[in-house]
């Protein structure tokens, strides 16, 4: 099933952890509807502008989300979020393009190391359940603990 011109449901639910642990990662219809909204409003426009987008984590069932240590409130559980990379494009540039060009609920610049183009990833979410917050955060490891700060900080 296509979520948009270049994104499929199969790539959005694919998970190495689910495969290894035999976890069912089948979304409900409302999760699929949310994934369609994310793909059409954020991921497809991003791909059209910057090139192929790789979804490293999309939908996560409750069991899969727990297995990967995700927040119980994670938007991944509802099909509203994806962790993405674009080969050859620095992660902060991916974040900036989304911030400046499309509606989004949350952007997190995750674990980017300045000067290392292949480091980190972008967490992006979009919701149809209400207003998109346009919240921008950076996640970094400090003394072994993940800390979040507001804005793009790198």
Buried (B, 14 or more C-beta within 10 A) or exposed (E): EEBBEBBBBEBBBBBEBBEEEEBEBEBEEEBBBBBBBBBBBBBBBBBEEBEEBEBBBBBBBEEBBEBBEBEEEBBBBBBBBBBBBBEEBBBBEBBBBBBEEBEBBBBBBBBBEEEEBEBBBBBBBBBBEEEBEEEBBBBBEEEEEEEEEEEBBB
